[in-house]
Amino acid sequence: MDLYPDVALAPAEAGTGTRFWIFPQPPFIPGYEQPDRVWLSILPDQINEGPSDALMYVADPLYSKRPYGMSRLPPFEGIRRPPVQAGPDRHFDGLDPRSRPYLGVHAYACIHRVLDIWQSYIGHPIRWFFDGTIPRLEIVPFVEWDNAQAGYGFLELGCSHAGGSPRPYALNFDAIAHELGHLIIFSEMGVPLGASRESDFFPFSEGFSDCVSLISFLHFDSAVDRLLRRTRGNLLLYNELNRFAETSPETQIRLATNFRRMSEVTREPHDRALPFIGAVFDSIVELYHRNLVAQGCATPRLLDVDLRELTLDEFDRFRTLTAECFRARPLLFKLALEKARDDIGRALGASLETLDSPALTFSRAAQAIVAAAEGVAAERLEENFAWREITRSN
């Protein structure tokens, strides 16, 4: 018997947003073969075929196109594939998420998802830095190119062949979130005119964009549940949270779990970003542990141990205790992680208002993030930035 026959068709649903499918991790990663149904804040009446809206549009080339560069910018003027239509209910979750047309829909949904998250942390809508000349972001969901990039008016996605089979970056939430992170930085801080390739701006942009990816991933309920079940609540284990832009189950571009300091890295932007990424990841994990202790889910002794210097015996003992507590109280572990996520996310988002791209250094960025944080979050960030030699220790 159907007790609530009209709930799914309630007219008020039209004002709650638009439904899409999103893969929190690429579908070739075990456990993530099925996408999540998500609600985006944009309303069905605001989305046109494509999909497209006032902020962005999908331009899916019918034939191979060259990647954009300094001499090639949007709009794409070649022949496009037919624009994707919403379903009869004006939503996009009726489409086959494994079909070729869905590449553009998935990229579009991921971009809106990340914008929803980071506009909440930043505190205001993000205005594209290029909107004076190019009013909307062009999304190119597939280019025959083993890379993804965002630039002046565009975000385009290639395809990895790691593992011997094609892996479109349009189905890789991490990669899309990372590229959008660059656009957020440019839009909030300005374009670094006059900055040399040796400046800290470009490594900072890489590091901050990885943090955008990491924190955005933690906004998928199913992904957080799966992450905690797989690790039994122990985030120090190798897992999908501390890997970025996975191109196969065995291959990833960068790791958040690292012990690099500024004195140990090169000037290459991705390498130089590693201490910053590590400091942010360490801070999330340490806040997570403090929240667990506060909820009675972990021993207070955990807070007295330097996680970077755990012995094998200490690590095994910690893993056993965590697994036992997680089996009994999994919901509290999830709440502890979500609070740590938001404490750090708010600090990162708020810091952008006080940073200036031409004069940016990692030290100034770290100080701005600490100043934007509150309470224990500020304390953890300050200590971890100092350990990484990003700022001076007291």
C-alpha positions as CSV (number, residue, x, y, z in Angstrom):
1,M,0.0,0.0,0.0
2,D,1.3,3.5,-1.0
3,L,0.9,5.6,2.2
4,Y,2.2,8.8,0.7
5,P,1.3,8.8,-3.0
6,D,1.8,12.5,-3.7
7,V,5.1,13.2,-2.0
8,A,7.4,12.7,-5.1
9,L,5.2,15.0,-7.2
10,A,4.7,17.8,-4.6
11,P,4.7,21.2,-6.4
12,A,6.9,22.7,-3.7
13,E,9.8,20.5,-4.8
14,A,10.4,22.9,-7.7
15,G,11.7,25.5,-5.3
16,T,14.3,23.2,-3.6
17,G,16.8,22.9,-6.4
18,T,17.7,20.5,-9.3
19,R,18.7,16.9,-9.1
20,F,21.8,15.4,-10.8
21,W,24.0,12.3,-10.6
22,I,27.6,12.9,-9.3
23,F,30.3,10.4,-8.8
24,P,32.2,11.4,-5.6
25,Q,35.2,9.5,-6.9
26,P,35.7,8.1,-10.4
27,P,33.5,5.1,-11.1
28,F,36.6,2.8,-11.7
29,I,37.5,3.2,-8.0
30,P,36.1,0.2,-6.1
31,G,33.0,1.2,-4.1
32,Y,32.2,4.2,-6.2
33,E,30.7,2.5,-9.2
34,Q,27.4,4.1,-8.6
35,P,26.9,7.9,-8.5
36,D,25.1,9.9,-5.8
37,R,21.9,11.7,-6.5
38,V,22.5,15.3,-5.3
39,W,20.4,18.5,-5.1
40,L,22.1,21.6,-6.5
41,S,20.9,25.0,-5.3
42,I,20.2,26.2,-8.8
43,L,16.5,25.9,-9.7
44,P,15.2,24.0,-12.8
45,D,13.7,27.2,-14.2
46,Q,17.2,28.7,-14.2
47,I,18.8,25.8,-16.3
48,N,18.5,25.7,-20.1
49,E,19.4,22.9,-22.4
50,G,23.1,22.1,-22.6
51,P,22.9,22.3,-19.7
52,S,23.6,26.0,-19.4
53,D,22.6,28.9,-17.2
54,A,23.6,32.5,-16.4
55,L,27.0,31.5,-15.1
56,M,28.2,28.7,-17.3
57,Y,27.4,26.5,-20.3
58,V,28.5,23.2,-21.8
59,A,30.2,23.2,-25.2
60,D,30.8,19.6,-26.3
61,P,32.7,19.4,-29.6
62,L,31.5,16.9,-32.1
63,Y,35.1,16.5,-33.4
64,S,38.4,16.7,-31.6
65,K,39.5,20.3,-30.7
66,R,42.9,21.7,-29.7
67,P,43.2,22.7,-26.0
68,Y,42.8,26.3,-25.3
69,G,45.9,28.5,-24.8
70,M,47.0,32.1,-24.9
71,S,46.1,32.5,-28.6
72,R,42.9,30.4,-28.3
73,L,40.0,31.3,-26.0
74,P,36.3,30.7,-25.8
75,P,33.8,30.7,-27.3
76,F,34.2,27.4,-29.1
77,E,32.9,28.0,-32.7
78,G,33.1,24.5,-34.1
79,I,30.3,21.9,-34.5
80,R,28.9,20.8,-31.2
81,R,27.1,17.7,-30.0
82,P,23.4,18.2,-29.4
83,P,22.7,20.0,-26.1
84,V,21.4,17.7,-23.4
85,Q,17.8,18.1,-22.3
86,A,16.4,17.8,-18.8
87,G,13.9,15.1,-18.1
88,P,10.1,15.8,-18.2
89,D,10.3,16.8,-14.5
90,R,13.0,19.4,-15.3
91,H,15.7,17.5,-13.5
92,F,18.8,15.7,-14.9
93,D,18.9,12.5,-12.8
94,G,16.9,10.6,-15.4
95,L,19.8,10.4,-17.7
96,D,22.2,7.4,-18.0
97,P,25.3,8.5,-16.0
98,R,27.5,6.2,-18.1
99,S,26.4,7.7,-21.5
100,R,28.6,9.9,-23.6
101,P,26.2,12.9,-23.4
102,Y,26.4,12.7,-19.6
103,L,30.1,13.8,-19.5
104,G,29.1,17.4,-19.9
105,V,26.2,17.1,-17.5
106,H,28.4,15.6,-14.8
107,A,31.1,18.3,-15.2
108,Y,28.4,21.0,-15.0
109,A,26.9,19.4,-11.9
110,C,30.3,19.1,-10.2
111,I,31.1,22.7,-10.8
112,H,27.8,23.9,-9.3
113,R,28.3,21.5,-6.4
114,V,31.8,23.0,-5.6
115,L,30.4,26.5,-6.0
116,D,27.6,25.8,-3.6
117,I,30.1,24.6,-1.0
118,W,32.8,27.3,-1.3
119,Q,30.4,30.2,-1.7
120,S,29.0,29.1,1.7
121,Y,32.6,29.1,3.2
122,I,33.5,32.4,1.5
123,G,30.3,34.1,2.4
124,H,29.2,35.6,-0.9
125,P,28.6,34.5,-4.6
126,I,31.7,34.1,-6.6
127,R,32.0,36.4,-9.6
128,W,34.2,35.1,-12.4
129,F,37.4,37.2,-12.8
130,F,36.9,37.2,-16.6
131,D,33.2,38.3,-16.7
132,G,34.1,41.7,-18.0
133,T,34.9,40.2,-21.4
134,I,33.5,36.6,-21.2
135,P,30.2,36.6,-19.4
136,R,30.0,32.8,-18.8
137,L,32.3,29.9,-18.1
138,E,32.6,27.5,-21.0
139,I,32.8,23.8,-20.0
140,V,34.4,21.5,-22.5
141,P,33.8,18.0,-21.2
142,F,36.1,16.1,-23.6
143,V,39.3,16.9,-25.3
144,E,41.8,14.3,-26.7
145,W,44.4,15.3,-24.2
146,D,45.8,13.8,-21.0
147,N,45.2,16.8,-18.8
148,A,42.6,19.1,-17.4
149,Q,42.8,22.9,-17.2
150,A,40.9,26.0,-16.2
151,G,41.7,29.5,-17.6
152,Y,40.3,32.7,-18.9
153,G,36.6,31.8,-19.5
154,F,36.9,28.0,-19.7
155,L,37.3,24.7,-17.9
156,E,38.2,21.8,-20.2
157,L,38.7,18.2,-19.5
158,G,40.8,15.6,-21.2
159,C,41.2,11.9,-20.7
160,S,43.7,9.7,-18.9
161,H,44.7,6.3,-20.2
162,A,46.3,5.1,-17.0
163,G,45.7,1.4,-16.6
164,G,45.2,0.9,-20.3
165,S,41.7,2.2,-20.6
166,P,40.2,5.7,-21.1
167,R,39.4,7.6,-17.9
168,P,37.6,10.9,-18.8
169,Y,38.4,13.6,-16.3
170,A,34.8,14.8,-16.8
171,L,33.9,11.9,-14.5
172,N,36.6,12.8,-12.0
173,F,35.1,15.0,-9.3
174,D,38.6,15.6,-7.7
175,A,40.0,16.9,-11.0
176,I,37.1,19.2,-11.7
177,A,37.1,20.6,-8.1
178,H,40.8,21.2,-8.3
179,E,40.5,23.1,-11.6
180,L,37.6,25.2,-10.2
181,G,39.8,25.9,-7.2
182,H,42.1,27.9,-9.5
183,L,39.2,29.9,-10.9
184,I,38.0,30.6,-7.3
185,I,41.4,31.9,-6.4
186,F,41.7,34.2,-9.4
187,S,38.1,35.4,-8.9
188,E,38.6,36.2,-5.2
189,M,42.2,37.4,-5.1
190,G,42.7,38.8,-8.6
191,V,45.0,37.8,-11.5
192,P,48.7,37.8,-10.4
193,L,49.8,40.4,-13.0
194,G,53.6,40.7,-12.9
195,A,54.1,37.7,-10.7
196,S,57.1,35.6,-11.7
197,R,57.0,31.9,-12.2
198,E,59.2,31.7,-9.1
199,S,56.7,33.4,-6.9
200,D,54.6,31.6,-4.3
201,F,51.3,32.4,-6.0
202,F,51.4,29.4,-8.4
203,P,52.3,26.8,-5.8
204,F,49.7,28.3,-3.4
205,S,47.1,28.1,-6.1
206,E,47.9,24.4,-6.6
207,G,47.9,23.7,-2.9
208,F,44.7,25.6,-2.2
209,S,43.0,23.9,-5.2
210,D,43.8,20.5,-3.8
211,C,42.3,21.6,-0.5
212,V,39.2,22.7,-2.4
213,S,39.0,19.1,-3.8
214,L,39.6,17.4,-0.5
215,I,37.1,19.4,1.5
216,S,34.5,19.3,-1.3
217,F,34.7,15.5,-1.4
218,L,33.8,15.4,2.3
219,H,30.4,16.9,1.5
220,F,29.2,13.7,0.0
221,D,27.4,11.8,2.8
222,S,27.8,8.4,1.1
223,A,31.5,9.1,0.5
224,V,32.1,10.0,4.2
225,D,30.2,6.9,5.3
226,R,32.2,4.7,2.9
227,L,35.5,6.4,3.9
228,L,34.9,5.8,7.6
229,R,33.8,2.2,7.1
230,R,36.8,1.4,5.0
231,T,39.2,2.8,7.5
232,R,37.2,2.0,10.6
233,G,37.6,5.6,11.5
234,N,41.4,5.8,11.2
235,L,42.1,8.5,8.6
236,L,45.9,7.9,8.9
237,L,45.4,4.8,6.7
238,Y,45.9,5.2,3.0
239,N,42.5,6.1,1.6
240,E,40.5,8.1,-0.9
241,L,40.6,11.3,1.3
242,N,44.3,11.7,1.1
243,R,44.6,11.0,-2.6
244,F,43.9,13.6,-5.3
245,A,42.8,13.3,-8.9
246,E,43.0,9.5,-9.1
247,T,43.5,8.3,-12.6
248,S,43.3,4.6,-11.7
249,P,42.9,2.5,-8.5
250,E,46.7,2.4,-8.2
251,T,47.7,5.8,-9.6
252,Q,47.1,9.3,-8.3
253,I,48.6,12.7,-9.0
254,R,49.3,14.0,-5.5
255,L,49.1,12.8,-1.9
256,A,47.8,14.9,1.1
257,T,49.5,12.5,3.5
258,N,53.1,13.7,3.2
259,F,55.9,14.9,5.6
260,R,57.5,17.4,3.4
261,R,58.8,20.7,4.7
262,M,59.6,23.9,2.8
263,S,63.3,23.2,3.0
264,E,62.8,19.9,1.3
265,V,60.9,20.9,-1.8
266,T,61.8,22.3,-5.2
267,R,60.5,25.4,-7.0
268,E,58.2,23.2,-9.2
269,P,54.7,24.4,-8.2
270,H,53.1,21.0,-7.4
271,D,56.1,19.9,-5.4
272,R,56.3,23.2,-3.5
273,A,52.6,23.0,-2.7
274,L,53.0,19.7,-0.7
275,P,53.9,21.2,2.7
276,F,50.8,23.5,2.5
277,I,48.5,20.6,1.6
278,G,50.1,18.4,4.3
279,A,49.5,21.1,7.0
280,V,45.9,21.5,6.0
281,F,45.3,17.7,6.0
282,D,47.1,17.3,9.3
283,S,44.9,20.0,10.8
284,I,41.7,18.3,9.7
285,V,42.8,15.0,11.1
286,E,43.9,16.5,14.4
287,L,40.6,18.4,14.8
288,Y,38.8,15.2,14.0
289,H,40.7,13.4,16.7
290,R,39.9,16.2,19.2
291,N,36.3,15.9,18.4
292,L,36.4,12.2,18.9
293,V,38.0,12.6,22.3
294,A,35.4,15.2,23.3
295,Q,32.7,12.7,22.4
296,G,34.3,9.9,24.3
297,C,35.2,7.9,21.2
298,A,39.0,8.1,21.6
299,T,41.5,8.1,24.5
300,P,42.8,11.6,25.5
301,R,46.3,10.2,25.1
302,L,45.8,10.5,21.4
303,L,46.1,14.3,21.7
304,D,49.6,13.9,23.3
305,V,51.1,11.9,20.4
306,D,52.8,13.6,17.5
307,L,51.0,11.7,14.6
308,R,54.1,12.3,12.4
309,E,56.2,10.3,14.8
310,L,53.9,7.4,15.6
311,T,55.8,4.1,16.1
312,L,54.4,1.0,14.5
313,D,53.3,-0.4,17.8
314,E,51.5,2.9,18.7
315,F,49.9,3.0,15.3
316,D,48.6,-0.6,15.6
317,R,47.2,0.1,19.1
318,F,45.5,3.3,17.9
319,R,44.0,1.5,14.9
320,T,42.6,-1.3,17.1
321,L,41.1,1.1,19.6
322,T,39.6,3.3,16.8
323,A,38.0,0.2,15.1
324,E,36.4,-0.9,18.3
325,C,34.9,2.5,19.0
326,F,33.8,3.0,15.4
327,R,31.8,-0.3,15.5
328,A,29.9,1.0,18.5
329,R,29.4,4.7,17.6
330,P,29.9,5.3,13.8
331,L,27.6,8.4,13.7
332,L,29.8,10.3,16.1
333,F,32.8,9.6,14.0
334,K,31.0,11.1,11.0
335,L,29.9,14.2,13.0
336,A,33.5,14.6,14.3
337,L,34.9,14.6,10.7
338,E,32.2,17.0,9.4
339,K,32.9,19.5,12.1
340,A,36.7,19.4,11.4
341,R,35.9,19.8,7.7
342,D,33.9,22.9,8.2
343,D,36.2,24.5,10.7
344,I,39.1,24.3,8.2
345,G,36.9,25.1,5.2
346,R,35.6,28.3,6.7
347,A,39.2,29.4,7.6
348,L,40.4,28.8,4.1
349,G,37.4,30.5,2.4
350,A,37.5,33.5,4.7
351,S,41.3,34.0,4.2
352,L,40.9,34.8,0.5
353,E,39.3,38.2,1.3
354,T,42.5,39.4,2.9
355,L,45.0,38.0,0.4
356,D,46.5,39.9,-2.6
357,S,47.8,37.8,-5.5
358,P,50.8,39.9,-6.6
359,A,52.3,40.1,-3.1
360,L,51.3,36.6,-1.9
361,T,53.7,34.3,-0.1
362,F,53.0,31.1,1.6
363,S,53.8,32.7,5.0
364,R,51.2,35.5,4.4
365,A,48.6,33.0,3.2
366,A,49.2,30.8,6.3
367,Q,48.9,33.8,8.6
368,A,45.7,34.8,6.9
369,I,44.2,31.3,7.3
370,V,45.2,31.2,11.0
371,A,43.7,34.6,11.6
372,A,40.4,33.5,9.9
373,A,40.2,30.3,12.0
374,E,38.7,30.1,15.4
375,G,39.7,28.4,18.7
376,V,41.5,25.1,18.4
377,A,41.4,25.2,14.6
378,A,43.6,28.3,14.7
379,E,45.9,26.6,17.1
380,R,46.3,23.4,15.1
381,L,46.8,25.3,11.8
382,E,49.4,27.6,13.3
383,E,51.4,24.7,14.7
384,N,51.2,22.7,11.5
385,F,52.2,25.6,9.3
386,A,55.2,26.2,11.6
387,W,56.2,22.5,11.6
388,R,56.1,22.6,7.8
389,E,58.4,25.7,7.8
390,I,55.7,27.8,6.1
391,T,55.8,30.1,9.1
392,R,58.3,30.5,11.9
393,S,57.8,28.5,15.0
394,N,57.6,30.4,18.3
